[in-house]
């Protein structure tokens, strides 16, 4: 079909398929398979993928959209391919990073040695809105705070992987990773079978195993529930999907009750004790007696049950301090401090805007910078310095100067591109990668691949679904 005739690459970009007029070796087999289809056959597969997502009800919610909030998650049919060797490097880097982040969380909610040794400024933690004093000194099972994480990676112009941010509270998107693979099995069965792709389907099994291990040692079959905010939450599809895949009960706050500092679930047979809660509710809504008094989503008295060790909560309460974007800048220092190792995966260079010198440098070079709020996600609250108008910049600058602690800046990195099938042609689009890591008593396990998010708009670097992004299946091949 000669689709590379139209494959137009932006300058100075690392394209993951194409290198100096030739296809990279690990894309050869897939490329050869795709050549056997004409445009109409690929368009038919594209439509089939859309129908499969629609029939499964795989949607996400855009709260700011007037056109109706439920949307099908856009899926691109061409897989993104990562070699086994590259993946092994990523895996080692994420395992190292999570070890250090777990030790950091244990430390700052107990001895605070890293603050006493002035490796991380105490003022940074004191001003972090997600540092939760209510959990200070609480002993968590196996000293594990981050059981489930989504570590966002990007690939720069040099072809290297960098960590863009750490999601350690209630990371979402893993259901899309699993469903993307199922859809690919339907539309390209032969291509998938012949490519030696590592499997991702055992993620729910691995997660369930870790949830069971968080229960009390003396109970052979602890009761585990998944706590959801309810059907109006943007990730509700995923909550129901994961509960079904693991064979655990999906509950809302009103289904649980505290009695004598223990958590019970209301059932038709009466109250049954709950030992482990996989929560998909933010900290501040979990217990109206400890946090937001008007929260209708939480369970009054849950913090007391947690403090007394009568229930395990996954992820631990208070993790938000470690995925604050200003604290992110110190993760390489944490790795050196706790593990006495050099970071395997580098951070993106990060400027703290609370520092007057760094702020001055960023303001003078705003055209090359992206400014982010330290506690926002989903691509909201960003200032792209190369796109901002003078009027917008005046307003943004005033906002930053009024509260510099709430902002960081990073150089705009041209994310790597991959081929996407758009409007009947193959076009290069920017991507990131969110591998999902699970941390249990036996260490950190990562399913090979993760969620590749795609900026479907031409030249856009913002991959978030809420900002018009989509996703594709990620193949780790040997």
N, C-alpha and C positions, 0 to 999 in steps of 0.2 A: 504493500500500500504506500510505501515511501513517505511515511508521516513525518520524517525528519526534515523534509523539504520546507515544512512550515514552522519547524521548531525554532522559535526565535528567542535567543538567550540574552538577558540583560548583560551589560559589560561588568567585569570584575565580580562575578558571582560564581560560587562553587555549585555547579549542577551535579546532582548525585548520579545521573544517568550518563551524561555526555561530557567527554573530556577531550578538548583539542581535536575536534573533527572526528572523534571516534567514540563508540559506545563503550562504557566501562565494562570490564570483564564480567562482573557479577550481574549485570543487566542483560547480557547476551541472550541467555536462554529465554527469558520472558519476552524480550524484544522479538526474537525469532517466532515465538508462539503468537504474539500480537499481529505480526506481519501476515499471518494466515487469514485474518478477518478483514472484511471490507468495512467501510464507514457505517453502512446500514446495520451490519451485524453487531458492531460495537454500540451503536445507538440503541439497538434492541436490548442489549445487555444492560445498558445504562438505565433504560426504562424499567427493566425487570428488577434491577436493584432498588429503584425508587418504590416500586410496588411492594417488594418484600419488606422494606422499612415501614411503609404505610400499613401493611397488613399486620405487622408485629406491633404497631402503635409506638414506634420508636420516635419519640418527639422530645423537644426541649422547649422551654418557655422564654420568651423575650418580654420582660415586664414593661419595657418602654415603647413597645410597638403598638400603634393604633390599629393595625390591620388584622388583629386577632393574634392572641399570644401563643397558641400552640403551633409549632412548626416541625416539619420533618427535618431531621438532621441531614444536611447535604453530604452525600457520599460520592467520592471519586473512585471509579472502578479500577484505575491502574495502581497496582500495589507499589508501595515504597520499599526498596530493598536495602538491607544492611547486611554486611558480611559477618560471619561468625566471629572473625578476628576482631572486628570493630566492636561487636556486641560484648565480647569478653572484657574488653577495655572499659566499656560503659558500665558493665556489671560490677567490676572491681571498684570503680570510682564511686558508684552509688552506695555500695556496701560500706566503703570507708566513710563516706559522708554521713550516712545514717548512724553508724557507730558513734561518731563524734557528736551528732545532734542529740542522740539519746543521752549521752554522758553530760552534755551541756544542760539539758532539761532537768536531769536528776540533780545536778550541781546547783543550779540557780533556785530550785525549790527546796534545797537542803543547806549544804555548807557554804555555797556561794564563793568557792575558792577562786574561780576564774575572775570574779570581780575584785576580790582582795588582792590578787596578783596583777590587777590592772591590765589584763589581756583584753577584756571587754569593758568599756567604761560603765560604771555603775549608773551614771545618769541616763545612759541609753536604755537600760532595763527599767529604771524608775519611771521613765516617761513613756514606756510602751503600753498602749491601751490594752494589750492582750496579756500583760503579765498579771496573773491571777493570784492575789495574795491569799485567797480563801483555800488554796490547795497547798500552801507552804507546809512542808513537813509530812505530807501524806505519803504513806508507803504504797507504791503501786506494784502489782504482781510482777515478779521477775525483773523489776527495775526497768520495765519497757514502757516508754511514753508514746513512741511513734510506732504503732502496729501496722498502719497502712499509710503509704505516702505516694504522692505523684510528684516526681522530681522533673521539672521542665528543662529540657535540653534544647540547645540550638546548635547549628553548625555554621561556623563563620566562613569568611572569604578564604581562609587558609585551609578549610576542610576539617578543622579540629572541632570536637564537641566541647561546648561550654555549658555550665549550669546557669540557667536564667533565673529560676526561683525554686523555692522549696514549698510544697503544699503539704502541711503536716496536721491540718485540723480535720476537715472532712472532704478529702479530695474526691472529685467526681469524674465520670467519663469512662470508667472501666467497662461498663456494659456496652458502650460503643465499640471498644476494642474487641470484645467477644462477639458482638453481633456483626461487626465488619468482617471478621473471619468467616462466620457462618454464611454471610451473603456471598463472599468470594468463592466459598466451596460450591455454591449453587451456580455462579455465573462462569467460573473458570476451573471446573473440577480437575481436568487433565493437567492444566498448567500448574496448579497447586500441588498435585500429587507427584509430579515429576521434578519439582524444584527443591526437594529436601528442606522444606520450611519447618523450623522448630515450632512446636505447638504451644498455644496459649490457653486451650480449653480447660486446663486443670486449675485455673486461678480460683474459682469458687471452692474447690476442694481444699486447696492450700489455705485459703482464708478461713474456712470453717474449722480446719484443724487448729489454727492459731487461736481462734475464738474459744474453742473447747479447752485449750491449754491455759487460758487466762482464768478459768474457773477454779474454785477451791480444790486443793490436792486431794482432800478426803472424799470428794464427790465424783463418782465414776462417770456420770453422765449429766454434766451441768446443763441447766436450761439457758439457752442463748436466744435473745430477741434482737430484731433490728428496729430501732426507734426512728420513725419518720415524722416530719412536721405535718404530713398529710398530702392529700391529692393535689393541692394547689401549689406545691413546691416544684421548682423548675426541674429537679432531678427525681421526681416521684417515680417515673418509669424505672429508673435504675434501682431505687429502693425495693420496689416490688420484684424486679427481675432477680436481684441478688438473694433476697429472702427465699424466693422460689427455688433458685439453683442450689442453695445451701440446705433447704428443707427446714428453715427456722421460721418462727412466727414474726410477721410484720405488725408492729404495734404503734399506736400514737400515745401521747402522754396520758390521755384519759383512760387508757387500758391498764395503766399501772398504778399501784398504790403502795405507800410506805406503811409498814406496821412494825413497831418495835425495832426501828432502824434496819429493817430488811425490805427488799423490793419484792412485791408480789404482782402477778398478772391476774386480771379477772378472767375467769373462764366459766363455761356453763357448769363445770363440776365444782366451782368454788375457787378460792385463791390458790395459785401455785407460785412457789418462790422462783425468782429470776436471779441467776448468778452472774451473767455476762450481758452487758448491753452494748451492741454495736450501734452507736448513735450517729444519725445524720442531721443532728440539730446543733446549732452553734452554742458555745459555752453559755452565753448570757441568757439563753432561753431555757436552760435545762432545769433550773430549780428556782421558782419564784420567791422562795424564802431566802435564797442566798444571792441571787442576781436580779434580773428585771422583775419587780413585783407584779407587773401586769401581764407576764407571759402566760398564755393559755396553752402553750405547747409542752411545757415541762411537767415535772412531778414534784410537788412540794415535799421537802425533806430528803430529796435524793442525795444532797451533799453530805448529810450526816451518815447515811448508809455507806456512802463512798469512803468517807473519812474513817469509818470503823472497819473498813475492809470487807463489808458484807456483800459488795457488788463490784465487779470490774467494769470499767467504762473504757471503750475502745473507739477512737483514740483517747488518750488521757486528757483530762481537763487542764487547760493552761498552755497547751502546745503552741498557741498563736504567737507567743513571744519569740519562738524560734523561726517562724516564717514571716516575721516583720521584715520588710525589704531593707530596713536600715541595719538590722541584726545580721541579715544575709551577708553583708560585706565582711563580717568577722568570721564566717565559717572556715575559711582557710586557716585562720589563726587558731580556731578551736581544734582543727585536725592536728596542727603541730603541737598544741598544748596537751590535748588528751591522749593522742596516739603516738606522738613523736614521729610523725610521718609527713612527707610532702603531699599536698593534694594531688590526686590522680586526675580528677576533672577540674579544670580551672573555673573560677567565677568570671562573669563579665565584669570589667573594671567598673567600679561604682563610686559615685561621689555623694557624700553626705551633705545635704544642703544646710544642715544646722551648723556646719563649720564655715565661717565667713570666707576663708581663703578658697575652699573648694567651691563655694557658692559663686564667688567672683569669677573663678575660672569657667564654670558652667555658663554663667550669664554672658561671658565674653565669647563663648564658642557655641551659642545656643543652636546654630544651624546644623551642628553635628550631633546634637544630644536628644535623648528622649527623657522626659521627666515623668516620674511615676509617684503616685501616693503610696506611702509605705504600707498601708493596710487596706488597699483596694484590690479587687481581682476582676477578672472578666473583661480586661481591656478598658475599664472605666477610669476616668480621672487622669488620663495620660495626655502629655503635651509632646507632640512630635515636632521637634525644632525645625525640621526641614519643610514642614507644611503649615506651621502656625502663621496667621496674619499678624501684622504689627498691632492691630487693635486687640486681638486675642492675647498677644504676648504681654501687652501692658496690664491686662486684667489678671493673667496667670501669674505674672511677676509679683503683683501686689498680694495675691493669695499666698504665694510661697513665702514672701518676706514677712507676712503676718504670722506664719506658723511653719518655719523651715524644718522643724523636726519631722513633720509629716510627709516630707518629700525626699526622694533620692534622684540622681540623674545617672544615666549610662550613655556611652557613645552609641549612636545608631549603628547596629550591626546588620549588614545585609545578610539575612538568613539564606541558607542554601535553598536551591530550587529542585523540584522534581517534576516529571511529566504528568500532566493531568489531561483528561479527555473532556474538553469544553467546546460546546457548539460544533461538534463533529470534527474538531481538530485537536492535535496534541499541543498543549501550551505549557510553558514553565511557570510554576507558581511556588511562592515561598512557603516553607513548612517549619514546624518545630516538632518535638517528640516528648511525650509524657510516658515514661516507663512507670509501671506500678510495682512498688516494692512492699513486701510483707516482712515484718520483723517479729519473730517469735523466740522462745527460749533456745532454739537451735541456731539462731542467727538470722541473716537477711536473705530472703529468697525473692527472685525477680522473674516474672514470666517474660520470655524473650520476645521483645517487640514493643508493646505499649501502644499508645494512641498517637498517631501522626495527625496533627491538625494542620489544615491547609488554608492559606489566605486566598480565597477564590477570586477576589477582585484583583484585576491586573495591577501590578506594582505595589499592592498593599503588603505591609509587613505584619498586620494584625490578624492573628489566626483564630481568635475567640469566636465561638459559635454566636455569641450575643452581638458580635460586630461583623457578621456576614461570613464567618469562616465555615469550613466543613472538615471532613476527615477522610482518611483512607486506611486500608489494611496495611500493616507493617510486617514485612517478612524478614526474619533473620534466617539466612540460608547458609548451610555448610557446604 
